[in-house]
Amino acid sequence: MRLNHTRGDAGFTLIELLIAIAVLGVIVLSLGNVLIAAFRNTDATSARMQLSHDAQISAAYFAQDFAATGRRDYSAAGVASGTVAFLSSVQLNAAYNAGGVTCGTAATPTALLRLLSDDWDYSGASPVLHTDVVAFYLSGAELHRLKCVASSSPSSDVVLAHNVDTSTPAVTCSSSCTATPVPQQMTLAFTVTMPSADPYPVTLTGQRRQS
């Protein structure tokens, strides 16, 4: 009696295995490209949000500071007409002691912009006039806001923006920035950038509330 042995169909042939590997390679390559693009988009979005956050913080401080800018001339000549005139209250590319108004020390970087305002102290028997200073300066790629209140010693020094392109800051005003009367509007514009995001232009705008 003859026994017939049949070969099972289980398993892959060499050609089938090679085809499966090739198809799997195409799928893995496509998924890899998708994941890489997703990670890049995530990094770019995160960087963009960080730059936007710095812009919002800077804008809030700048608007508040410029709104209060303005020193009055309380000398005899300044009040002779019955209307107290303004003194120059905006300083550009200013040292820590520009115009005889000190805020900081000799180690304080030159400010892109300094804003001066009157500060009356009514705690004593007679009012005493002081000058407050807000200075915006660059330290490396960081934009700082230095503030002195009725003193030459800073009361705060806050980093407003990081990753500033140091070649971009520019100050413009609705009239001559450093003349009197004090301009009604001012802008401080600069660009911030990070490797994973496109350059982000920032424009800080201030409107004075006194005239």
N, CA and C atoms as an extended XYZ file, in Angstrom:
633
Properties=species:S:1:pos:R:3:atomname:S:1:resname:S:1:resid:I:1 pbc="F F F"
N         0.845       -1.173        0.000 N   MET     1
C         0.000        0.000        0.000 CA  MET     1
C         0.895        1.241        0.000 C   MET     1
N         0.599        2.186       -0.936 N   ARG     2
C         1.431        3.387       -1.095 CA  ARG     2
C         0.788        4.545       -0.344 C   ARG     2
N         1.619        5.233        0.458 N   LEU     3
C         1.131        6.392        1.211 CA  LEU     3
C         1.551        7.656        0.500 C   LEU     3
N         0.603        8.507        0.266 N   ASN     4
C         0.895        9.804       -0.364 CA  ASN     4
C         1.129       10.874        0.700 C   ASN     4
N         2.293       11.532        0.662 N   HIS     5
C         2.618       12.614        1.611 CA  HIS     5
C         2.458       13.945        0.893 C   HIS     5
N         1.561       14.806        1.372 N   THR     6
C         1.365       16.143        0.767 CA  THR     6
C         2.028       17.213        1.626 C   THR     6
N         2.630       18.175        0.932 N   ARG     7
C         3.313       19.259        1.658 CA  ARG     7
C         2.312       20.316        2.080 C   ARG     7
N         2.375       20.779        3.376 N   GLY     8
C         1.455       21.814        3.871 CA  GLY     8
C         1.701       23.164        3.205 C   GLY     8
N         0.690       24.034        3.233 N   ASP     9
C         0.786       25.365        2.626 CA  ASP     9
C         1.224       26.442        3.629 C   ASP     9
N         1.468       26.050        4.896 N   ALA    10
C         1.841       27.048        5.903 CA  ALA    10
C         3.201       27.649        5.591 C   ALA    10
N         3.402       29.009        6.004 N   GLY    11
C         4.672       29.687        5.829 CA  GLY    11
C         4.692       30.566        4.592 C   GLY    11
N         5.802       31.318        4.434 N   PHE    12
C         5.972       32.243        3.320 CA  PHE    12
C         7.090       31.759        2.417 C   PHE    12
N         6.930       32.059        1.191 N   THR    13
C         8.046       31.845        0.273 CA  THR    13
C         9.004       33.018        0.410 C   THR    13
N        10.183       32.885       -0.111 N   LEU    14
C        11.189       33.941       -0.033 CA  LEU    14
C        10.703       35.208       -0.725 C   LEU    14
N        10.049       35.043       -1.859 N   ILE    15
C         9.549       36.209       -2.599 CA  ILE    15
C         8.483       36.938       -1.795 C   ILE    15
N         7.572       36.188       -1.171 N   GLU    16
C         6.517       36.803       -0.360 CA  GLU    16
C         7.126       37.561        0.823 C   GLU    16
N         8.155       36.986        1.430 N   LEU    17
C         8.802       37.633        2.575 CA  LEU    17
C         9.468       38.945        2.155 C   LEU    17
N        10.124       38.921        0.988 N   LEU    18
C        10.775       40.141        0.508 CA  LEU    18
C         9.754       41.230        0.196 C   LEU    18
N         8.630       40.837       -0.402 N   ILE    19
C         7.576       41.806       -0.699 CA  ILE    19
C         7.020       42.410        0.589 C   ILE    19
N         6.797       41.581        1.601 N   ALA    20
C         6.267       42.061        2.884 CA  ALA    20
C         7.230       43.056        3.545 C   ALA    20
N         8.537       42.733        3.469 N   ILE    21
C         9.528       43.646        4.055 CA  ILE    21
C         9.537       44.977        3.319 C   ILE    21
N         9.433       44.938        2.011 N   ALA    22
C         9.428       46.173        1.219 CA  ALA    22
C         8.209       47.030        1.537 C   ALA    22
N         7.046       46.407        1.633 N   VAL    23
C         5.820       47.138        1.953 CA  VAL    23
C         5.912       47.735        3.352 C   VAL    23
N         6.435       46.941        4.295 N   LEU    24
C         6.588       47.431        5.660 CA  LEU    24
C         7.539       48.627        5.710 C   LEU    24
N         8.607       48.585        4.908 N   GLY    25
C         9.552       49.704        4.870 CA  GLY    25
C         8.891       50.983        4.381 C   GLY    25
N         8.046       50.849        3.353 N   VAL    26
C         7.341       52.026        2.830 CA  VAL    26
C         6.422       52.616        3.893 C   VAL    26
N         5.719       51.744        4.609 N   ILE    27
C         4.791       52.201        5.655 CA  ILE    27
C         5.548       52.890        6.783 C   ILE    27
N         6.646       52.288        7.244 N   VAL    28
C         7.418       52.867        8.346 CA  VAL    28
C         8.013       54.217        7.935 C   VAL    28
N         8.503       54.319        6.683 N   LEU    29
C         9.073       55.570        6.204 CA  LEU    29
C         8.014       56.677        6.191 C   LEU    29
N         6.817       56.333        5.716 N   SER    30
C         5.731       57.323        5.679 CA  SER    30
C         5.346       57.770        7.077 C   SER    30
N         5.206       56.811        8.009 N   LEU    31
C         4.854       57.159        9.390 CA  LEU    31
C         5.953       57.995       10.034 C   LEU    31
N         7.220       57.675        9.725 N   GLY    32
C         8.326       58.445       10.284 CA  GLY    32
C         8.292       59.896        9.832 C   GLY    32
N         8.006       60.095        8.542 N   ASN    33
C         7.920       61.465        8.035 CA  ASN    33
C         6.782       62.231        8.696 C   ASN    33
N         5.662       61.548        8.898 N   VAL    34
C         4.522       62.189        9.559 CA  VAL    34
C         4.872       62.580       10.982 C   VAL    34
N         5.551       61.674       11.713 N   LEU    35
C         5.919       61.968       13.103 CA  LEU    35
C         6.934       63.103       13.187 C   LEU    35
N         7.911       63.104       12.282 N   ILE    36
C         8.909       64.174       12.277 CA  ILE    36
C         8.253       65.519       12.014 C   ILE    36
N         7.329       65.561       11.046 N   ALA    37
C         6.617       66.804       10.738 CA  ALA    37
C         5.783       67.258       11.928 C   ALA    37
N         5.165       66.288       12.621 N   ALA    38
C         4.341       66.631       13.792 CA  ALA    38
C         5.199       67.224       14.901 C   ALA    38
N         6.366       66.624       15.146 N   PHE    39
C         7.254       67.139       16.196 CA  PHE    39
C         7.755       68.540       15.837 C   PHE    39
N         8.075       68.753       14.557 N   ARG    40
C         8.534       70.069       14.137 CA  ARG    40
C         7.435       71.111       14.315 C   ARG    40
N         6.215       70.745       13.965 N   ASN    41
C         5.091       71.675       14.126 CA  ASN    41
C         4.849       71.989       15.592 C   ASN    41
N         5.019       70.969       16.442 N   THR    42
C         4.836       71.179       17.880 CA  THR    42
C         5.885       72.146       18.419 C   THR    42
N         7.150       71.960       18.008 N   ASP    43
C         8.223       72.855       18.453 CA  ASP    43
C         7.979       74.279       17.960 C   ASP    43
N         7.561       74.417       16.699 N   ALA    44
C         7.312       75.744       16.143 CA  ALA    44
C         6.152       76.430       16.854 C   ALA    44
N         5.103       75.651       17.144 N   THR    45
C         3.948       76.225       17.849 CA  THR    45
C         4.322       76.664       19.252 C   THR    45
N         5.106       75.824       19.950 N   SER    46
C         5.538       76.167       21.301 CA  SER    46
C         6.402       77.424       21.301 C   SER    46
N         7.327       77.522       20.335 N   ALA    47
C         8.183       78.705       20.247 CA  ALA    47
C         7.354       79.946       19.935 C   ALA    47
N         6.396       79.802       19.036 N   ARG    48
C         5.540       80.932       18.659 CA  ARG    48
C         4.738       81.422       19.857 C   ARG    48
N         4.247       80.502       20.662 N   MET    49
C         3.480       80.884       21.847 CA  MET    49
C         4.362       81.612       22.857 C   MET    49
N         5.611       81.154       23.004 N   GLN    50
C         6.530       81.821       23.931 CA  GLN    50
C         6.836       83.239       23.474 C   GLN    50
N         7.086       83.403       22.185 N   LEU    51
C         7.370       84.734       21.653 CA  LEU    51
C         6.149       85.642       21.791 C   LEU    51
N         4.970       85.099       21.534 N   SER    52
C         3.739       85.887       21.649 CA  SER    52
C         3.490       86.299       23.095 C   SER    52
N         3.790       85.407       24.041 N   HIS    53
C         3.612       85.721       25.460 CA  HIS    53
C         4.527       86.883       25.860 C   HIS    53
N         5.786       86.849       25.420 N   ASP    54
C         6.708       87.947       25.714 CA  ASP    54
C         6.185       89.263       25.134 C   ASP    54
N         5.640       89.192       23.929 N   ALA    55
C         5.116       90.404       23.284 CA  ALA    55
C         3.960       90.992       24.083 C   ALA    55
N         3.084       90.152       24.586 N   GLN    56
C         1.934       90.636       25.357 CA  GLN    56
C         2.369       91.278       26.678 C   GLN    56
N         3.310       90.641       27.358 N   ILE    57
C         3.816       91.197       28.624 CA  ILE    57
C         4.476       92.550       28.373 C   ILE    57
N         5.312       92.617       27.345 N   SER    58
C         6.011       93.862       27.020 CA  SER    58
C         5.024       94.969       26.684 C   SER    58
N         3.995       94.644       25.910 N   ALA    59
C         3.006       95.643       25.495 CA  ALA    59
C         2.253       96.211       26.692 C   ALA    59
N         1.912       95.367       27.648 N   ALA    60
C         1.171       95.823       28.827 CA  ALA    60
C         2.007       96.795       29.652 C   ALA    60
N         3.271       96.459       29.894 N   TYR    61
C         4.148       97.347       30.657 CA  TYR    61
C         4.372       98.668       29.924 C   TYR    61
N         4.645       98.581       28.625 N   PHE    62
C         4.987       99.784       27.866 CA  PHE    62
C         3.819      100.760       27.819 C   PHE    62
N         2.629      100.270       27.577 N   ALA    63
C         1.451      101.142       27.516 CA  ALA    63
C         1.240      101.859       28.838 C   ALA    63
N         1.400      101.138       29.938 N   GLN    64
C         1.220      101.724       31.268 CA  GLN    64
C         2.297      102.770       31.558 C   GLN    64
N         3.530      102.452       31.220 N   ASP    65
C         4.641      103.363       31.523 CA  ASP    65
C         4.556      104.654       30.720 C   ASP    65
N         4.274      104.536       29.433 N   PHE    66
C         4.246      105.748       28.622 CA  PHE    66
C         3.044      106.623       28.962 C   PHE    66
N         1.944      106.023       29.367 N   ALA    67
C         0.757      106.804       29.735 CA  ALA    67
C         1.059      107.771       30.873 C   ALA    67
N         1.976      107.380       31.771 N   ALA    68
C         2.294      108.217       32.940 CA  ALA    68
C         3.477      109.146       32.707 C   ALA    68
N         4.082      109.114       31.534 N   THR    69
C         5.293      109.906       31.269 CA  THR    69
C         4.997      111.403       31.274 C   THR    69
N         5.891      112.159       31.876 N   GLY    70
C         5.761      113.609       31.841 CA  GLY    70
C         6.255      114.265       33.109 C   GLY    70
N         7.237      115.155       32.969 N   ARG    71
C         7.710      115.977       34.091 CA  ARG    71
C         7.295      117.417       33.835 C   ARG    71
N         6.853      118.074       34.869 N   ARG    72
C         6.459      119.483       34.760 CA  ARG    72
C         7.597      120.388       35.243 C   ARG    72
N         7.636      121.578       34.681 N   ASP    73
C         8.635      122.577       35.060 CA  ASP    73
C         8.041      123.473       36.150 C   ASP    73
N         8.383      123.163       37.410 N   TYR    74
C         7.835      123.920       38.533 CA  TYR    74
C         8.756      125.060       38.962 C   TYR    74
N         9.715      125.397       38.124 N   SER    75
C        10.558      126.560       38.421 CA  SER    75
C         9.746      127.823       38.208 C   SER    75
N        10.296      128.945       38.654 N   ALA    76
C         9.590      130.222       38.505 CA  ALA    76
C         9.270      130.501       37.037 C   ALA    76
N        10.230      130.182       36.165 N   ALA    77
C         9.995      130.416       34.741 CA  ALA    77
C         8.916      129.488       34.208 C   ALA    77
N         8.851      128.293       34.780 N   GLY    78
C         7.892      127.313       34.281 CA  GLY    78
C         6.463      127.627       34.657 C   GLY    78
N         6.270      128.350       35.748 N   VAL    79
C         4.898      128.629       36.204 CA  VAL    79
C         4.502      130.084       35.947 C   VAL    79
N         5.375      130.857       35.364 N   ALA    80
C         5.111      132.286       35.189 CA  ALA    80
C         3.872      132.545       34.351 C   ALA    80
N         3.617      131.702       33.381 N   SER    81
C         2.480      131.944       32.488 CA  SER    81
C         1.160      131.477       33.095 C   SER    81
N         1.229      130.841       34.240 N   GLY    82
C         0.014      130.312       34.859 CA  GLY    82
C        -0.260      128.874       34.465 C   GLY    82
N         0.437      128.372       33.491 N   THR    83
C         0.323      126.975       33.070 CA  THR    83
C         1.684      126.330       33.204 C   THR    83
N         1.756      125.266       33.964 N   VAL    84
C         3.046      124.607       34.199 CA  VAL    84
C         3.432      123.810       32.962 C   VAL    84
N         4.513      124.197       32.347 N   ALA    85
C         4.950      123.546       31.105 CA  ALA    85
C         5.655      122.228       31.415 C   ALA    85
N         5.799      121.438       30.383 N   PHE    86
C         6.515      120.177       30.517 CA  PHE    86
C         8.012      120.384       30.343 C   PHE    86
N         8.774      119.534       31.002 N   LEU    87
C        10.190      119.374       30.743 CA  LEU    87
C        10.368      118.195       29.789 C   LEU    87
N        11.517      118.092       29.174 N   SER    88
C        11.799      116.925       28.352 CA  SER    88
C        11.723      115.673       29.223 C   SER    88
N        10.926      114.724       28.801 N   SER    89
C        10.646      113.561       29.654 CA  SER    89
C        10.990      112.230       29.007 C   SER    89
N        11.492      112.270       27.789 N   VAL    90
C        11.872      111.058       27.067 CA  VAL    90
C        13.343      111.159       26.692 C   VAL    90
N        14.107      110.119       27.002 N   GLN    91
C        15.535      110.086       26.686 CA  GLN    91
C        15.841      108.848       25.860 C   GLN    91
N        16.577      109.011       24.776 N   LEU    92
C        16.956      107.902       23.904 CA  LEU    92
C        18.441      107.610       24.032 C   LEU    92
N        18.787      106.322       23.963 N   ASN    93
C        20.194      105.899       24.097 CA  ASN    93
C        20.835      106.593       25.296 C   ASN    93
N        20.186      106.444       26.426 N   ALA    94
C        20.526      107.235       27.609 CA  ALA    94
C        21.318      106.431       28.638 C   ALA    94
N        22.313      107.083       29.220 N   ALA    95
C        23.073      106.496       30.318 CA  ALA    95
C        22.225      106.507       31.586 C   ALA    95
N        22.713      105.825       32.610 N   TYR    96
C        21.967      105.676       33.858 CA  TYR    96
C        21.704      107.018       34.547 C   TYR    96
N        22.525      108.041       34.228 N   ASN    97
C        22.392      109.345       34.887 CA  ASN    97
C        22.134      110.467       33.873 C   ASN    97
N        21.534      110.127       32.758 N   ALA    98
C        21.304      111.116       31.699 CA  ALA    98
C        20.440      112.268       32.201 C   ALA    98
N        20.828      113.474       31.815 N   GLY    99
C        20.048      114.650       32.186 CA  GLY    99
C        20.034      114.946       33.669 C   GLY    99
N        20.993      114.383       34.409 N   GLY   100
C        21.039      114.615       35.849 CA  GLY   100
C        20.036      113.804       36.636 C   GLY   100
N        19.331      112.890       35.987 N   VAL   101
C        18.360      112.021       36.670 CA  VAL   101
C        18.954      110.617       36.725 C   VAL   101
N        19.262      110.151       37.932 N   THR   102
C        19.975      108.885       38.094 CA  THR   102
C        19.031      107.741       38.414 C   THR   102
N        19.246      106.634       37.699 N   CYS   103
C        18.537      105.382       37.991 CA  CYS   103
C        19.499      104.251       37.668 C   CYS   103
N        20.038      103.623       38.712 N   GLY   104
C        21.010      102.562       38.527 CA  GLY   104
C        22.411      103.033       38.859 C   GLY   104
N        23.395      102.330       38.313 N   THR   105
C        24.801      102.637       38.577 CA  THR   105
C        25.555      102.690       37.246 C   THR   105
N        26.847      102.942       37.333 N   ALA   106
C        27.672      102.994       36.131 CA  ALA   106
C        27.675      101.659       35.395 C   ALA   106
N        27.323      100.588       36.094 N   ALA   107
C        27.284       99.263       35.462 CA  ALA   107
C        25.967       99.021       34.711 C   ALA   107
N        25.006       99.906       34.881 N   THR   108
C        23.721       99.753       34.195 CA  THR   108
C        23.898      100.010       32.707 C   THR   108
N        23.452       99.091       31.847 N   PRO   109
C        23.626       99.290       30.402 CA  PRO   109
C        22.909      100.545       29.908 C   PRO   109
N        23.425      101.107       28.843 N   THR   110
C        22.764      102.242       28.205 CA  THR   110
C        21.363      101.844       27.771 C   THR   110
N        20.396      102.684       28.087 N   ALA   111
C        18.999      102.360       27.805 CA  ALA   111
C        18.628      102.737       26.377 C   ALA   111
N        17.864      101.874       25.740 N   LEU   112
C        17.273      102.249       24.462 CA  LEU   112
C        16.383      103.473       24.660 C   LEU   112
N        15.746      103.496       25.814 N   LEU   113
C        14.711      104.496       26.079 CA  LEU   113
C        14.541      104.658       27.577 C   LEU   113
N        14.445      105.914       28.027 N   ARG   114
C        14.096      106.195       29.425 CA  ARG   114
C        12.893      107.127       29.440 C   ARG   114
N        11.929      106.809       30.307 N   LEU   115
C        10.712      107.604       30.469 CA  LEU   115
C        10.701      108.197       31.873 C   LEU   115
N        10.517      109.515       31.977 N   LEU   116
C        10.560      110.214       33.259 CA  LEU   116
C         9.180      110.756       33.613 C   LEU   116
N         8.866      110.723       34.891 N   SER   117
C         7.569      111.243       35.347 CA  SER   117
C         7.691      111.811       36.759 C   SER   117
N         6.784      112.734       37.084 N   ASP   118
C         6.761      113.335       38.427 CA  ASP   118
C         6.193      112.361       39.445 C   ASP   118
N         6.736      112.439       40.644 N   ASP   119
C         6.243      111.616       41.749 CA  ASP   119
C         6.250      112.480       43.013 C   ASP   119
N         5.078      112.877       43.453 N   TRP   120
C         4.968      113.726       44.651 CA  TRP   120
C         4.859      112.868       45.905 C   TRP   120
N         5.650      113.236       46.902 N   ASP   121
C         5.614      112.555       48.206 CA  ASP   121
C         4.891      113.477       49.188 C   ASP   121
N         3.709      113.039       49.635 N   TYR   122
C         2.892      113.847       50.544 CA  TYR   122
C         2.957      113.352       51.986 C   TYR   122
N         3.951      112.527       52.292 N   SER   123
C         4.015      111.941       53.637 CA  SER   123
C         4.509      112.930       54.697 C   SER   123
N         5.229      113.962       54.278 N   GLY   124
C         5.758      114.926       55.233 CA  GLY   124
C         4.874      116.153       55.386 C   GLY   124
N         5.417      117.145       56.060 N   ALA   125
C         4.662      118.377       56.288 CA  ALA   125
C         4.417      119.117       54.987 C   ALA   125
N         5.372      119.029       54.072 N   SER   126
C         5.236      119.684       52.764 CA  SER   126
C         5.488      118.653       51.669 C   SER   126
N         4.765      118.770       50.557 N   PRO   127
C         4.978      117.830       49.446 CA  PRO   127
C         6.402      117.925       48.905 C   PRO   127
N         6.963      116.799       48.553 N   VAL   128
C         8.310      116.737       47.979 CA  VAL   128
C         8.211      116.096       46.600 C   VAL   128
N         8.834      116.723       45.623 N   LEU   129
C         8.785      116.233       44.255 CA  LEU   129
C         9.987      115.345       43.947 C   LEU   129
N         9.704      114.137       43.480 N   HIS   130
C        10.735      113.220       43.014 CA  HIS   130
C        10.481      112.917       41.542 C   HIS   130
N        11.465      112.304       40.924 N   THR   131
C        11.316      111.880       39.531 CA  THR   131
C        11.430      110.368       39.444 C   THR   131
N        10.398      109.745       38.894 N   ASP   132
C        10.436      108.306       38.645 CA  ASP   132
C        11.019      108.059       37.259 C   ASP   132
N        11.715      106.938       37.119 N   VAL   133
C        12.360      106.584       35.850 CA  VAL   133
C        11.995      105.154       35.476 C   VAL   133
N        11.660      104.971       34.216 N   VAL   134
C        11.520      103.627       33.655 CA  VAL   134
C        12.477      103.545       32.471 C   VAL   134
N        13.395      102.587       32.516 N   ALA   135
C        14.399      102.433       31.457 CA  ALA   135
C        14.233      101.077       30.788 C   ALA   135
N        14.230      101.089       29.476 N   PHE   136
C        14.190       99.849       28.701 CA  PHE   136
C        15.573       99.651       28.088 C   PHE   136
N        16.217       98.540       28.438 N   TYR   137
C        17.569       98.317       27.933 CA  TYR   137
C        17.756       96.855       27.536 C   TYR   137
N        18.753       96.619       26.713 N   LEU   138
C        19.075       95.263       26.276 CA  LEU   138
C        20.256       94.725       27.067 C   LEU   138
N        20.134       93.488       27.488 N   SER   139
C        21.247       92.767       28.086 CA  SER   139
C        21.377       91.469       27.303 C   SER   139
N        22.369       91.401       26.431 N   GLY   140
C        22.413       90.278       25.504 CA  GLY   140
C        21.205       90.355       24.584 C   GLY   140
N        20.439       89.266       24.542 N   ALA   141
C        19.236       89.224       23.704 CA  ALA   141
C        17.969       89.420       24.523 C   ALA   141
N        18.093       89.937       25.743 N   GLU   142
C        16.931       90.146       26.611 CA  GLU   142
C        16.596       91.635       26.724 C   GLU   142
N        15.323       91.929       26.625 N   LEU   143
C        14.851       93.298       26.845 CA  LEU   143
C        14.422       93.430       28.301 C   LEU   143
N        15.067       94.356       29.009 N   HIS   144
C        14.780       94.579       30.425 CA  HIS   144
C        13.971       95.866       30.625 C   HIS   144
N        13.217       95.882       31.711 N   ARG   145
C        12.523       97.092       32.167 CA  ARG   145
C        13.022       97.402       33.576 C   ARG   145
N        13.778       98.485       33.703 N   LEU   146
C        14.335       98.911       34.987 CA  LEU   146
C        13.517      100.092       35.496 C   LEU   146
N        13.115      100.057       36.754 N   LYS   147
C        12.276      101.133       37.294 CA  LYS   147
C        12.850      101.655       38.599 C   LYS   147
N        12.910      102.980       38.710 N   CYS   148
C        13.310      103.655       39.943 CA  CYS   148
C        12.150      104.538       40.399 C   CYS   148
N        11.756      104.383       41.647 N   VAL   149
C        10.650      105.160       42.204 CA  VAL   149
C        11.189      106.055       43.319 C   VAL   149
N        11.217      107.365       43.058 N   ALA   150
C        11.649      108.347       44.058 CA  ALA   150
C        13.018      108.013       44.636 C   ALA   150
N        13.868      107.381       43.846 N   SER   151
C        15.186      106.983       44.325 CA  SER   151
C        16.061      106.677       43.122 C   SER   151
N        17.371      106.738       43.337 N   SER   152
C        18.293      106.363       42.265 CA  SER   152
C        18.537      104.859       42.242 C   SER   152
N        18.064      104.170       43.263 N   SER   153
C        18.221      102.715       43.329 CA  SER   153
C        17.012      102.041       42.683 C   SER   153
N        17.219      101.127       41.755 N   PRO   154
C        16.090      100.471       41.087 CA  PRO   154
C        15.202       99.715       42.066 C   PRO   154
N        13.900       99.871       41.884 N   SER   155
C        12.948       99.106       42.685 CA  SER   155
C        12.597       97.790       42.018 C   SER   155
N        12.857       97.679       40.700 N   SER   156
C        12.602       96.429       39.989 CA  SER   156
C        13.414       96.411       38.699 C   SER   156
N        13.712       95.209       38.248 N   ASP   157
C        14.400       95.005       36.977 CA  ASP   157
C        13.828       93.714       36.392 C   ASP   157
N        12.940       93.864       35.421 N   VAL   158
C        12.172       92.740       34.898 CA  VAL   158
C        12.577       92.454       33.458 C   VAL   158
N        12.731       91.176       33.127 N   VAL   159
C        12.968       90.782       31.741 CA  VAL   159
C        11.612       90.706       31.035 C   VAL   159
N        11.434       91.545       30.017 N   LEU   160
C        10.162       91.566       29.298 CA  LEU   160
C        10.144       90.610       28.115 C   LEU   160
N        11.254       90.527       27.398 N   ALA   161
C        11.284       89.700       26.193 CA  ALA   161
C        12.634       89.028       26.052 C   ALA   161
N        12.596       87.798       25.568 N   HIS   162
C        13.811       87.038       25.307 CA  HIS   162
C        14.036       86.947       23.794 C   HIS   162
N        15.220       86.512       23.424 N   ASN   163
C        15.518       86.219       22.010 CA  ASN   163
C        15.285       87.421       21.092 C   ASN   163
N        15.667       88.605       21.577 N   VAL   164
C        15.513       89.815       20.772 CA  VAL   164
C        16.647       89.907       19.755 C   VAL   164
N        16.292       90.190       18.522 N   ASP   165
C        17.302       90.493       17.506 CA  ASP   165
C        17.824       91.892       17.823 C   ASP   165
N        19.045       91.970       18.308 N   THR   166
C        19.563       93.234       18.838 CA  THR   166
C        19.764       94.308       17.774 C   THR   166
N        19.660       93.946       16.520 N   SER   167
C        19.812       94.938       15.460 CA  SER   167
C        18.486       95.607       15.089 C   SER   167
N        17.396       95.168       15.698 N   THR   168
C        16.077       95.624       15.243 CA  THR   168
C        15.388       96.695       16.086 C   THR   168
N        15.699       96.915       17.377 N   PRO   169
C        14.922       97.887       18.152 CA  PRO   169
C        14.938       99.287       17.540 C   PRO   169
N        13.757       99.901       17.517 N   ALA   170
C        13.620      101.254       16.975 CA  ALA   170
C        12.504      101.967       17.725 C   ALA   170
N        12.745      103.236       18.075 N   VAL   171
C        11.761      104.054       18.784 CA  VAL   171
C        11.258      105.142       17.837 C   VAL   171
N         9.961      105.290       17.747 N   THR   172
C         9.362      106.367       16.950 CA  THR   172
C         8.285      107.056       17.773 C   THR   172
N         8.051      108.333       17.457 N   CYS   173
C         7.080      109.130       18.212 CA  CYS   173
C         6.204      109.931       17.259 C   CYS   173
N         5.068      110.372       17.771 N   SER   174
C         4.157      111.178       16.960 CA  SER   174
C         4.710      112.579       16.716 C   SER   174
N         5.631      113.005       17.563 N   SER   175
C         6.386      114.244       17.358 CA  SER   175
C         7.793      113.960       17.855 C   SER   175
N         8.649      114.966       17.890 N   SER   176
C        10.012      114.727       18.337 CA  SER   176
C        10.017      114.064       19.718 C   SER   176
N        10.672      112.906       19.805 N   CYS   177
C        10.611      112.111       21.042 CA  CYS   177
C        11.145      112.859       22.259 C   CYS   177
N        12.242      113.570       22.087 N   THR   178
C        12.937      114.152       23.233 CA  THR   178
C        12.606      115.619       23.474 C   THR   178
N        11.735      116.199       22.645 N   ALA   179
C        11.413      117.622       22.790 CA  ALA   179
C        10.238      117.811       23.740 C   ALA   179
N         9.894      119.069       23.982 N   THR   180
C         8.670      119.394       24.705 CA  THR   180
C         7.743      120.140       23.746 C   THR   180
N         6.446      119.922       23.842 N   PRO   181
C         5.797      119.036       24.794 CA  PRO   181
C         6.081      117.562       24.509 C   PRO   181
N         5.788      116.736       25.482 N   VAL   182
C         6.013      115.298       25.354 CA  VAL   182
C         5.108      114.754       24.246 C   VAL   182
N         5.618      113.889       23.387 N   PRO   183
C         4.771      113.345       22.316 CA  PRO   183
C         3.562      112.588       22.868 C   PRO   183
N         2.495      112.613       22.115 N   GLN   184
C         1.274      111.936       22.557 CA  GLN   184
C         1.330      110.438       22.327 C   GLN   184
N         2.099      110.014       21.339 N   GLN   185
C         2.200      108.586       21.044 CA  GLN   185
C         3.655      108.192       20.848 C   GLN   185
N         3.934      106.938       21.188 N   MET   186
C         5.291      106.412       21.010 CA  MET   186
C         5.199      104.929       20.725 C   MET   186
N         6.125      104.430       19.902 N   THR   187
C         6.211      102.990       19.669 CA  THR   187
C         7.658      102.529       19.851 C   THR   187
N         7.792      101.350       20.400 N   LEU   188
C         9.078      100.665       20.494 CA  LEU   188
C         8.907       99.358       19.728 C   LEU   188
N         9.606       99.232       18.623 N   ALA   189
C         9.465       98.054       17.763 CA  ALA   189
C        10.762       97.247       17.758 C   ALA   189
N        10.627       95.938       17.736 N   PHE   190
C        11.782       95.047       17.646 CA  PHE   190
C        11.297       93.684       17.162 C   PHE   190
N        12.228       92.810       16.867 N   THR   191
C        11.897       91.464       16.392 CA  THR   191
C        12.493       90.438       17.341 C   THR   191
N        11.684       89.439       17.659 N   VAL   192
C        12.173       88.319       18.459 CA  VAL   192
C        12.173       87.073       17.582 C   VAL   192
N        13.097       86.168       17.857 N   THR   193
C        13.212       84.995       16.997 CA  THR   193
C        13.776       83.823       17.776 C   THR   193
N        13.396       82.633       17.332 N   MET   194
C        13.924       81.392       17.877 CA  MET   194
C        14.224       80.462       16.705 C   MET   194
N        15.163       79.518       16.871 N   PRO   195
C        15.536       78.638       15.754 CA  PRO   195
C        14.356       77.874       15.159 C   PRO   195
N        13.368       77.516       15.986 N   SER   196
C        12.257       76.699       15.506 CA  SER   196
C        11.046       77.509       15.077 C   SER   196
N        11.179       78.841       15.023 N   ALA   197
C        10.042       79.684       14.638 CA  ALA   197
C        10.513       80.806       13.732 C   ALA   197
N         9.584       81.304       12.917 N   ASP   198
C         9.898       82.442       12.061 CA  ASP   198
C        10.081       83.697       12.913 C   ASP   198
N        10.830       84.683       12.430 N   PRO   199
C        10.979       85.954       13.163 CA  PRO   199
C         9.610       86.547       13.490 C   PRO   199
N         9.484       87.044       14.729 N   TYR   200
C         8.199       87.543       15.221 CA  TYR   200
C         8.335       89.042       15.512 C   TYR   200
N         7.740       89.895       14.685 N   PRO   201
C         7.842       91.341       14.920 CA  PRO   201
C         6.951       91.780       16.071 C   PRO   201
N         7.481       92.629       16.932 N   VAL   202
C         6.740       93.142       18.088 CA  VAL   202
C         6.722       94.667       18.020 C   VAL   202
N         5.555       95.255       18.188 N   THR   203
C         5.425       96.711       18.224 CA  THR   203
C         4.694       97.103       19.492 C   THR   203
N         5.398       97.787       20.390 N   LEU   204
C         4.813       98.254       21.632 CA  LEU   204
C         4.344       99.689       21.410 C   LEU   204
N         3.114       99.980       21.791 N   THR   205
C         2.528      101.284       21.533 CA  THR   205
C         2.076      101.912       22.836 C   THR   205
N         2.388      103.203       22.999 N   GLY   206
C         1.963      103.957       24.185 CA  GLY   206
C         1.222      105.204       23.804 C   GLY   206
N         0.215      105.560       24.609 N   GLN   207
C        -0.569      106.772       24.417 CA  GLN   207
C        -0.592      107.518       25.737 C   GLN   207
N        -0.153      108.793       25.728 N   ARG   208
C        -0.139      109.562       26.965 CA  ARG   208
C        -1.538      109.984       27.356 C   ARG   208
N        -1.775      110.010       28.686 N   ARG   209
C        -3.104      110.372       29.152 CA  ARG   209
C        -3.167      111.809       29.655 C   ARG   209
N        -2.012      112.505       29.744 N   GLN   210
C        -2.025      113.905       30.155 CA  GLN   210
C        -1.496      114.769       29.023 C   GLN   210
N        -1.968      116.001       28.961 N   SER   211
C        -1.554      116.879       27.876 CA  SER   211
C        -1.171      118.242       28.438 C   SER   211
